[in-house]
């Protein structure tokens, strides 16, 4: 009766002081737990502790993360707790510290789960399930901390146990993890295959975790299709995810409303991206705003809301609503600084560059583009690590080694049986001989297989080193070119500015000094052009070329018109021969204009005065063909194989002494090949050269 009176008083007080509500509930729960402690089995989960964990999870999701951890600690530190409840406690702490970003603490609780599996007494029917969960937890932590070799071992153990037990829910986890690895290494078709495998495994599972992972799988498959440009297919899977999620609200909304809403916000943002790519900007705008409205609060997915806000800014830029775009980008910058995440910052840099490029502020656009390129190089180097993408092959190798060990044990048993058969009787000699012969064959096959496996592993290691060296060399080349182009701009611009400043005071300069200043300006402008070429070479290989439908005939006409004045300086004439019918192609207008400009400029440079340069455009089967013909000095045979090299030795002065740089043709070749086309030439020394460009329509 005393307890009932005390509980009544506490309840009344609690209604006046809600801040102690959680502590009172915990007190009552622990009192009840201690009363029933005598009947607790170490393998029997407690419904009371399950309710405590559920309450703590709700507190955690609502933003009271530290309080949720303390709440669970208080419950578990008071009385004897069974193996299953202890394991679930470690799992809760493992997940909670992941959410707080305390990676070292995550590793401690992964080790605690494994230690509990290895050292406690378990009933056989529950041991395998919890052992699999412990090994997956340990593997995920090792993998996320980039300790890949150790992670492979635990993934192998968990996979073997899951397949042996036939637990499709846990088998689905491995396929899901493998799909994520393929996605992060840009192998999207392999990722789709493994996501579908995971979905098939999870189709028989009825728990909320499997349901939540299934809607995530539909969404991830949509992302894979988006990455390979199949946006209609992506949209179809996003709709599947939304429909599947809506069915889940009927089953789980009472307990999992927050998680369901977060997932819906993520999917709506991805659907917006698909509609934007398909040209339905109004629908994209609507979905972006719905997504942000859901996840733009601390207890929801602020990171996803940040991504969506950046995508919305990009949409505003496309619609020329630049003030709204800048407002979204400024807000995104503040949120990004609070979250301190790398990937959103990468997207923010790219859209900022696009924003300033739309304003024709090339200086700011290049600054943000350079930041984007440098950060992308860092992320790509991390994601494309060979150790990172070899999860499947490493686990398969471990399975192969396990089979080899089983063969060894089989061979040893066969040998013992053979010796026993010889001792028993002469009549068993024939059988013994056959067994012996089979043993010899098996041993030989085993040794051959082992040697072959060693050779294959050696070759793989050599290939891995070669690929790593090639990647390092390519990255180093791009970095050097970017650094050179960036660092050259400042001193050259400074020199050009000083030359302009001096030339303004002409009355104090002699004619010879003025000529020197003109030469200095020309040299500075040439150097700036060279830095621009170097930057384009460094970014062409990694930059995504944005394409649109272009009137090629009009493009070549306008480009040629701009260059007629340059030709007139050498009293040359540009003769246009364009097809009468319209020529439309999907390409990058600025890049193709650069190719046409390079070819005509070269023709002007290497042609004599009073000559004619012929520019011809015609339709051919499957595309278009452009030719630029001159009657200049031509290309000697010994230089023809080097004409498209990046730093070619085939550099020659123009007919009027124009300076050679040797980068234009290399850049043109890369641009044409990015568009799926080809570039070639025909030339005879001292008779002229004709360059051809073929691009598919």
Secondary structure, 3 states (H helix, E strand, C coil): CHHHHHHHHHHHHHHHCHHHHHHHHHHHHHHHHHHCHHHCCCCCCCHHHHHHHHHHHHHHHCCCHHHHHHHHHHHHCCCCCCHHHHHHHHHHHHHHHHHHCCHHHHHHHHHHHHHHHHHCCCCHHHHHHHHHHHHHHHHHHHHHCCCHHHHHHHHHHHHHHHHHHCCHHHHHHHHHHHHHHHHHCCCHHHHHHHHHHHHHHHCCCCCHHHHHHHHHHHHHHHHHHHHCCCHHHHHHHHHHHHHHHHHHHHHHHHHHHHHHHHHHHHHHHHHHHHHHHCCCHHHHHHHHHHHHHHHCCCCCCHHHHHHHHHHHHHHHHHCCCHHHHHHHHHHHHHHHHHHCCHHHHHHHHHHHHHHHHHCCCHHHHHHHHHHHHHHHHHHHHHHCCHHHHCHHHHHHHHHHHHHHHHHHHHHHHHHHHHHHHHHHCHHHHHHHHHHHHHHHHHHHHHHHHHHHHHHHHHHHHHHHHHHHHHHHHHHHHHHHHHHHHHHHHHHHHHHHHHHHHHHCCHHHCCHHHHHHHHHHHHHHHHHHHHHHHHHHHHHHCCCCCCCEEEEHHHHHHHHHHHHHHHHHCCCCEEEEEECCCCCEEEECHHHHHHHHHHHHHHHHHCCCCCCEEEEEEEEECCEEEEEEECCCCCCCHHHHCCCCCCCCCCCCCCCCCCCCCCCHHHHHHHHHHHCCCEEEEEEECCCEEEEEEEEEC
